[in-house]
């Protein structure tokens, strides 16, 4: 069986991974109810549309499920009869455990859980891969790692840490955009035109992230670099501490984690 990758569902996240695979000159197949989206990906990345989910599975060794969690069971039960030991089934559906995937597929092939985040759309994502399935061999592990590497950081985690990863990195872009939007509003309140305030804040966050990535200093040390004695920055930081901003952020991530556990 070849090393082709098939996607059942080609929404935003599926399309992002397809783009990464196309750069590696891999054969990519896809099935989706949105034929226009399939045709667009075929033209742009050479994706081969499949007539059905079963046809896709027959043509591909690696099958990635990029459908919503509520639709996953029906899809896996549909393709299960044509899965073989030579396949590898991957899922990005939040809250659907490996055990559930194995049950739905009849344990016909190894399964891998994948948790992405939305910056993968611009090649700057963070992915968690769960290789807990003992049926996985080194060849398939290596291929799955390489498959996601062009789209950002790849972290191998046991499934017991997936809820934590989802709460931090999966939900994380929303936290960042929330804070960015708040600072934009603060700029507007202080007189900056909205478009200019937005542009400034985007540059602020991208530049700060780049500095954090490239500097050997701890995040707290980078913060201290900006906080001059009796200055405006330390006054703002003290206000955040006094109003428990740090604790509120930690509590918010814990709330997300509790909900992830409930969904699982």
C-alpha positions as CSV (number, residue, x, y, z in Angstrom):
1,X,0.0,0.0,0.0
2,X,1.3,3.5,-0.9
3,X,1.9,6.4,1.4
4,X,-1.0,8.5,0.1
5,X,-3.0,10.5,2.7
6,X,-6.8,10.8,2.5
7,X,-8.9,13.5,4.2
8,X,-12.5,13.0,5.2
9,X,-13.5,16.6,5.6
10,X,-11.6,19.4,4.1
11,X,-12.6,22.4,6.2
12,X,-10.1,25.0,7.6
13,X,-7.9,22.6,9.5
14,X,-8.0,19.8,7.0
15,X,-7.1,22.3,4.2
16,X,-4.2,23.6,6.3
17,X,-2.7,20.1,6.6
18,X,-3.3,19.4,3.0
19,X,-1.3,22.5,2.1
20,X,1.6,21.3,4.2
21,X,1.5,17.8,2.6
22,X,1.4,19.3,-0.9
23,X,4.7,21.1,-0.2
24,X,6.2,17.6,0.4
25,X,4.9,16.3,-3.0
26,X,2.8,13.7,-1.3
27,X,-0.3,12.2,-2.9
28,X,-3.4,13.6,-1.2
29,X,-7.0,12.5,-1.6
30,X,-10.1,14.1,-0.2
31,X,-13.8,13.6,0.4
32,X,-16.2,16.3,1.5
33,X,-19.9,17.1,0.9
34,X,-18.7,20.5,-0.4
35,X,-17.6,19.6,-3.9
36,X,-16.6,23.3,-4.7
37,X,-14.1,23.1,-1.8
38,X,-12.7,19.8,-3.2
39,X,-12.4,21.2,-6.7
40,X,-10.6,24.3,-5.4
41,X,-8.1,22.2,-3.4
42,X,-7.6,20.0,-6.5
43,X,-6.7,23.0,-8.6
44,X,-4.4,24.6,-6.0
45,X,-2.7,21.6,-4.4
46,X,-3.3,18.6,-6.7
47,X,-5.7,16.9,-4.4
48,X,-7.6,14.0,-5.9
49,X,-11.3,14.1,-5.0
50,X,-12.8,10.7,-4.0
51,X,-16.3,9.7,-5.0
52,X,-17.0,8.2,-1.5
53,X,-15.4,7.7,1.9
54,X,-14.8,4.0,1.1
55,X,-13.1,4.8,-2.2
56,X,-10.8,7.2,-0.3
57,X,-9.9,4.6,2.2
58,X,-9.1,2.0,-0.5
59,X,-6.8,4.5,-2.2
60,X,-4.9,5.7,0.9
61,X,-2.8,4.2,3.7
62,X,-3.3,7.2,6.0
63,X,-6.8,8.4,6.6
64,X,-7.3,11.7,8.5
65,X,-10.8,12.4,10.0
66,X,-11.3,16.1,9.9
67,X,-15.1,16.1,10.6
68,X,-17.0,17.5,13.6
69,X,-17.1,15.2,16.7
70,X,-20.8,14.7,16.3
71,X,-20.4,13.3,12.8
72,X,-17.3,11.1,13.5
73,X,-19.1,8.0,14.7
74,X,-21.2,7.7,11.6
75,X,-18.1,8.2,9.3
76,X,-15.9,5.7,11.1
77,X,-18.6,3.1,11.1
78,X,-19.1,3.6,7.4
79,X,-15.4,3.1,6.5
80,X,-14.6,0.4,9.1
81,X,-15.4,-2.5,6.7
82,X,-12.6,-1.4,4.3
83,X,-10.0,-0.6,6.9
84,X,-7.1,-3.0,7.2
85,X,-4.1,-3.6,9.4
86,X,-2.0,-1.6,6.9
87,X,-4.0,1.6,7.4
88,X,-3.5,4.3,10.0
89,X,-6.5,6.2,11.2
90,X,-6.0,9.8,12.4
91,X,-8.5,12.0,14.1
92,X,-8.5,15.7,14.9
93,X,-12.0,15.5,16.6
94,X,-11.9,17.1,20.0
95,X,-12.9,14.9,22.9
96,X,-13.0,11.6,20.9
97,X,-10.6,9.2,22.7
98,X,-8.4,6.6,21.1
99,X,-10.4,3.9,22.8
100,X,-13.5,5.3,21.2
101,X,-11.8,5.4,17.8
102,X,-10.6,1.8,18.2
103,X,-14.1,0.7,19.2
104,X,-15.8,2.4,16.2
105,X,-13.2,1.1,13.8
106,X,-13.3,-2.4,15.2
107,X,-9.6,-2.1,16.0
108,X,-8.9,-2.9,12.4
109,X,-5.9,-0.5,12.2
110,X,-3.7,1.7,14.5
111,X,-5.2,5.0,15.5
112,X,-3.6,8.4,16.3
113,X,-5.2,11.4,18.0
114,X,-4.1,14.7,16.7
115,X,-4.9,18.1,18.3
116,X,-4.1,21.1,16.2
117,X,-4.7,24.8,16.7
118,X,-5.8,27.5,14.3
119,X,-2.4,29.2,13.6
120,X,-1.7,26.0,11.6
121,X,-3.6,27.9,8.9
122,X,-0.5,30.1,8.5
123,X,2.1,27.4,9.1
124,X,2.6,28.4,12.7
125,X,0.5,25.9,14.6
126,X,1.1,23.8,17.6
127,X,0.1,20.1,17.3
128,X,-0.2,17.4,19.9
129,X,0.2,13.8,18.7
130,X,-0.9,10.8,20.7
131,X,1.0,7.6,19.9
132,X,-0.4,5.5,22.8
133,X,-1.8,2.8,20.4
134,X,0.6,-0.2,20.8
135,X,-0.3,-1.3,17.2
136,X,1.6,1.7,15.8
137,X,5.0,0.9,14.3
138,X,8.0,3.2,13.9
139,X,7.3,3.8,10.2
140,X,3.9,5.2,10.7
141,X,4.9,7.2,13.8
142,X,7.7,8.8,11.7
143,X,5.4,9.6,8.8
144,X,2.7,11.2,11.0
145,X,5.4,13.4,12.7
146,X,6.8,14.5,9.3
147,X,3.3,15.0,8.0
148,X,2.6,17.8,10.6
149,X,6.1,19.3,11.0
150,X,5.7,21.8,8.1
151,X,2.8,23.4,9.9
152,X,4.5,24.3,13.2
153,X,5.6,22.7,16.5
154,X,4.8,19.0,17.0
155,X,4.5,17.6,20.6
156,X,4.1,14.0,21.4
157,X,1.9,13.6,24.4
158,X,0.2,10.8,26.2
159,X,-3.6,10.9,25.9
160,X,-4.0,11.8,29.6
161,X,-2.5,15.2,28.8
162,X,-4.6,16.0,25.7
163,X,-7.3,17.9,27.7
164,X,-4.5,20.1,29.2
165,X,-3.0,20.7,25.8
166,X,-6.3,21.5,24.3
167,X,-7.1,24.0,27.2
168,X,-3.7,25.7,26.7
169,X,-2.9,25.5,23.0
170,X,-6.1,24.5,21.3
171,X,-8.2,27.2,23.0
172,X,-5.2,29.5,23.4
173,X,-5.5,31.5,20.2
174,X,-8.9,32.8,21.5
175,X,-7.3,34.0,24.7
176,X,-4.6,35.8,22.8
177,X,-7.1,37.5,20.4
178,X,-9.3,38.5,23.4
179,X,-6.3,40.3,25.0
180,X,-5.3,41.8,21.7
181,X,-8.8,43.2,21.2
182,X,-8.8,44.6,24.7
183,X,-5.5,46.5,24.1
184,X,-6.9,47.8,20.7
185,X,-9.9,49.2,22.6
186,X,-7.6,50.8,25.1
187,X,-5.7,52.4,22.3
188,X,-8.9,53.7,20.8
189,X,-10.0,55.1,24.2
190,X,-6.7,57.0,24.4
191,X,-7.2,58.6,21.0
192,X,-5.6,56.2,18.5
193,X,-7.6,55.6,15.3
194,X,-9.0,52.1,15.4
195,X,-7.3,50.9,12.3
196,X,-4.0,52.2,13.5
197,X,-4.5,50.8,17.0
198,X,-5.2,47.4,15.5
199,X,-2.1,47.5,13.3
200,X,0.1,48.6,16.3
201,X,-1.3,45.8,18.5
202,X,-0.8,43.1,15.9
203,X,2.9,44.2,15.5
204,X,3.2,44.3,19.3
205,X,2.1,40.7,19.7
206,X,4.1,39.3,16.7
207,X,7.2,41.2,17.8
208,X,6.9,40.2,21.4
209,X,6.4,36.5,20.4
210,X,9.5,36.7,18.2
211,X,11.5,38.1,21.0
212,X,10.3,35.4,23.4
213,X,11.2,32.7,20.9
214,X,14.7,34.0,20.1
215,X,15.8,35.3,23.6
216,X,17.4,33.0,26.1
217,X,15.7,35.0,28.9
218,X,12.8,33.7,30.9
219,X,9.4,35.3,30.2
220,X,9.5,37.0,33.6
221,X,12.9,38.5,32.8
222,X,11.7,39.9,29.5
223,X,8.8,41.5,31.4
224,X,11.2,43.0,33.9
225,X,13.2,44.5,31.1
226,X,10.3,46.8,30.2
227,X,9.4,47.6,33.9
228,X,11.6,50.5,34.9
229,X,11.5,51.6,38.6
230,X,8.6,54.0,39.3
231,X,7.6,53.9,35.6
232,X,4.4,53.5,33.7
233,X,4.8,49.8,32.9
234,X,5.3,48.7,36.5
235,X,2.3,50.8,37.5
236,X,0.2,48.9,34.9
237,X,1.7,45.5,36.0
238,X,0.9,46.3,39.7
239,X,-2.7,47.1,38.7
240,X,-3.0,43.8,36.9
241,X,-1.6,42.0,40.0
242,X,-3.9,43.9,42.4
243,X,-7.0,43.0,40.2
244,X,-5.9,39.3,39.9
245,X,-5.5,39.3,36.1
246,X,-3.0,36.5,36.3
247,X,-5.2,34.4,38.5
248,X,-8.2,35.1,36.2
249,X,-6.3,33.8,33.2
250,X,-5.3,30.6,35.1
251,X,-8.9,30.2,36.2
252,X,-10.1,30.6,32.7
253,X,-7.8,27.9,31.4
254,X,-8.9,25.6,34.2
255,X,-12.6,26.3,33.2
256,X,-11.7,25.3,29.6
257,X,-10.0,22.1,30.9
258,X,-13.1,21.2,33.0
259,X,-15.3,21.6,29.8
260,X,-12.8,19.5,27.8
261,X,-13.1,16.7,30.4
262,X,-16.9,16.9,30.2
263,X,-16.9,16.7,26.4
264,X,-14.6,13.7,26.6
